[in-house]
């Protein structure tokens, strides 16, 4: 193969470094997600990294996905990573379409996260009295209705005149959602009784 042809149809592994510097990759704000995605790509390179892009077909991606069928979250993380890779390949004219988009995610098994019953909440509250960090964490989620990823970031700079004003963590880079949530009296009572941080209410330890 001539050098020009090799540049026009590079092997997957040879483009891994620029892929991880690609905008769609670097916009992932959470370092843990970037790390996991890089691990997924490294593992794929170990199996198929020497194949040129034009020899990578949806059937190859499905095969790797199905090998993880007993771990749907892992399989779907693999598909997400490959979709970013092929977006990079399309933008650089290695391929004409994002082949990974043709491979659907696997449906997660089970019923998702267990929703606590009232008895479980009460048991937690008996174990973690008002004044503890654990009790404050529970209160921030119960009395604001927010995700864990938002609750851990809430702090004094979000509190004003009896309201919480913040931008939700999820989707903040693409479609930010800013909320104003009233601080209910019970939540305020727990906040007042708990040692809080200056940036975030929840302290480690």
C-alpha positions as CSV (number, residue, x, y, z in Angstrom):
1,X,0.0,0.0,0.0
2,X,1.4,3.4,-0.9
3,X,2.1,6.0,1.8
4,X,-0.7,8.2,0.5
5,X,-3.2,5.4,0.7
6,X,-2.1,4.5,4.2
7,X,-2.7,8.1,5.3
8,X,-6.2,8.1,3.7
9,X,-7.1,4.8,5.3
10,X,-5.1,4.6,8.6
11,X,-5.3,1.8,11.1
12,X,-7.5,2.4,14.1
13,X,-4.7,2.3,16.6
14,X,-2.6,4.8,14.7
15,X,-5.3,7.5,15.4
16,X,-6.0,6.8,19.0
17,X,-3.9,9.7,20.4
18,X,-5.6,12.4,18.2
19,X,-9.0,10.8,19.0
20,X,-8.5,11.3,22.7
21,X,-7.7,15.0,22.0
22,X,-10.8,15.3,19.8
23,X,-13.4,17.8,20.9
24,X,-16.1,15.2,21.4
25,X,-13.8,13.4,23.8
26,X,-12.4,16.3,25.7
27,X,-15.9,17.7,26.3
28,X,-16.5,14.8,28.7
29,X,-16.3,16.7,31.9
30,X,-16.0,13.8,34.4
31,X,-12.5,12.5,34.5
32,X,-13.7,9.0,35.5
33,X,-15.8,8.8,32.3
34,X,-12.8,9.9,30.2
35,X,-10.6,7.2,31.9
36,X,-13.2,4.5,31.3
37,X,-13.6,5.5,27.7
38,X,-9.9,5.5,27.1
39,X,-9.7,2.0,28.6
40,X,-12.4,0.8,26.2
41,X,-10.5,2.2,23.3
42,X,-7.2,0.6,24.5
43,X,-8.9,-2.8,24.7
44,X,-10.4,-2.4,21.3
45,X,-7.0,-1.6,19.9
46,X,-5.6,-4.8,21.4
47,X,-8.2,-6.7,19.4
48,X,-8.7,-4.8,16.2
49,X,-6.4,-1.9,16.3
50,X,-4.4,-2.8,13.3
51,X,-7.4,-2.9,11.0
52,X,-7.8,0.1,8.7
53,X,-11.0,2.0,9.3
54,X,-12.5,0.8,6.0
55,X,-12.2,-2.8,7.1
56,X,-14.1,-2.2,10.3
57,X,-17.7,-3.0,9.7
58,X,-20.8,-3.0,11.9
59,X,-20.6,-6.7,12.2
60,X,-17.2,-6.4,13.9
61,X,-18.7,-3.8,16.4
62,X,-21.7,-6.0,17.0
63,X,-19.4,-9.0,17.7
64,X,-17.5,-7.0,20.4
65,X,-20.7,-5.6,21.8
66,X,-22.3,-9.1,22.1
67,X,-19.2,-10.5,23.8
68,X,-20.2,-8.2,26.6
69,X,-23.9,-9.1,26.6
70,X,-23.7,-10.3,30.2
71,X,-22.6,-6.8,31.1
72,X,-24.9,-4.4,29.3
73,X,-23.4,-1.3,30.8
74,X,-19.9,-2.3,29.6
75,X,-21.3,-3.1,26.1
76,X,-23.0,0.2,25.9
77,X,-19.9,2.1,27.1
78,X,-18.1,0.3,24.2
79,X,-20.6,1.5,21.7
80,X,-20.5,5.1,23.0
81,X,-16.7,5.1,22.7
82,X,-16.8,3.7,19.1
83,X,-19.4,6.3,18.1
84,X,-17.0,9.0,19.1
85,X,-14.2,7.3,17.3
86,X,-16.1,7.1,14.0
87,X,-17.3,10.7,14.4
88,X,-13.6,11.6,14.3
89,X,-13.1,9.3,11.3
90,X,-16.0,10.9,9.4
91,X,-14.7,14.4,10.2
92,X,-11.2,13.4,8.9
93,X,-12.6,11.7,5.7
94,X,-11.4,8.2,6.7
95,X,-15.0,6.9,6.3
96,X,-18.2,8.4,4.9
97,X,-20.5,7.4,7.7
98,X,-20.5,6.6,11.5
99,X,-20.8,2.8,11.4
100,X,-21.1,2.6,15.1
101,X,-24.4,4.5,14.9
102,X,-25.8,1.4,13.1
103,X,-25.1,-0.8,16.1
104,X,-27.8,-0.2,18.8
105,X,-27.2,-0.2,22.6
106,X,-28.2,-3.3,24.6
107,X,-31.1,-3.0,26.8
108,X,-30.0,-3.0,30.4
109,X,-31.1,-6.0,32.5
110,X,-33.2,-5.6,35.6
111,X,-35.5,-2.8,36.8
112,X,-32.8,-0.2,37.4
113,X,-31.9,1.2,40.8
114,X,-34.0,0.2,43.7
115,X,-36.3,3.0,45.0
116,X,-36.2,3.2,48.8
117,X,-39.4,2.5,50.6
118,X,-40.4,4.8,53.5
119,X,-39.3,2.2,56.0
120,X,-35.8,2.2,54.5
121,X,-35.6,6.0,54.6
122,X,-36.7,5.9,58.3
123,X,-34.1,3.2,59.1
124,X,-31.4,5.3,57.5
125,X,-32.5,8.4,59.4
126,X,-32.3,6.4,62.7
127,X,-28.8,5.3,61.9
128,X,-27.6,8.8,60.7
129,X,-29.0,11.5,63.0
130,X,-29.4,15.2,62.1
131,X,-25.9,16.8,62.2
132,X,-24.2,13.9,60.3
133,X,-23.0,14.3,56.7
134,X,-24.9,11.2,55.7
135,X,-28.2,12.7,56.9
136,X,-27.5,15.9,55.1
137,X,-26.7,14.0,51.9
138,X,-30.0,12.2,52.1
139,X,-31.9,15.4,52.9
140,X,-30.4,17.2,49.9
141,X,-31.6,14.5,47.6
142,X,-35.1,14.0,49.2
143,X,-36.0,17.6,49.6
144,X,-34.7,18.9,46.3
145,X,-35.5,15.9,44.1
146,X,-32.1,16.1,42.5
147,X,-29.6,13.5,41.4
148,X,-26.6,12.5,43.4
149,X,-24.3,14.3,40.9
150,X,-26.1,17.5,41.8
151,X,-26.5,17.0,45.5
152,X,-22.8,16.6,46.1
153,X,-22.1,19.9,44.4
154,X,-24.7,22.0,46.2
155,X,-23.2,24.6,48.6
156,X,-23.6,28.0,50.3
157,X,-23.0,29.8,47.0
158,X,-26.3,28.2,45.7
159,X,-28.4,29.3,48.7
160,X,-30.1,32.7,48.5
161,X,-33.3,34.0,50.2
162,X,-34.6,30.5,50.9
163,X,-34.0,29.2,47.4
164,X,-31.4,26.9,45.7
165,X,-30.2,28.3,42.4
166,X,-28.0,26.0,40.4
167,X,-27.3,24.4,37.0
168,X,-27.8,20.7,36.8
169,X,-24.6,18.7,36.3
170,X,-26.0,16.3,33.7
171,X,-26.0,17.9,30.2
172,X,-24.5,21.2,31.4
173,X,-22.1,21.4,28.5
174,X,-24.7,20.9,25.8
175,X,-28.1,21.7,27.1
176,X,-27.7,23.3,30.5
177,X,-30.7,23.4,32.8
178,X,-30.8,26.0,35.5
179,X,-33.2,25.5,38.4
180,X,-34.6,27.5,41.3
181,X,-35.7,25.1,44.1
182,X,-37.2,26.2,47.4
183,X,-35.4,25.2,50.5
184,X,-38.0,23.4,52.6
185,X,-38.0,24.1,56.3
186,X,-36.9,20.5,57.2
187,X,-34.0,20.8,54.8
188,X,-33.0,24.2,56.2
189,X,-33.1,22.7,59.7
190,X,-30.8,19.9,58.8
191,X,-28.4,22.3,57.0
192,X,-28.3,24.6,60.0
193,X,-27.5,21.6,62.3
194,X,-24.7,20.2,60.1
195,X,-21.0,21.3,59.6
196,X,-20.9,22.3,56.0
197,X,-18.1,23.2,53.6
198,X,-17.5,26.6,52.1
199,X,-17.8,25.4,48.5
200,X,-20.1,22.4,48.9
201,X,-22.3,21.5,51.8
202,X,-21.2,17.9,52.0
203,X,-17.8,17.3,53.6
204,X,-15.7,14.2,53.1
205,X,-15.3,11.9,56.0
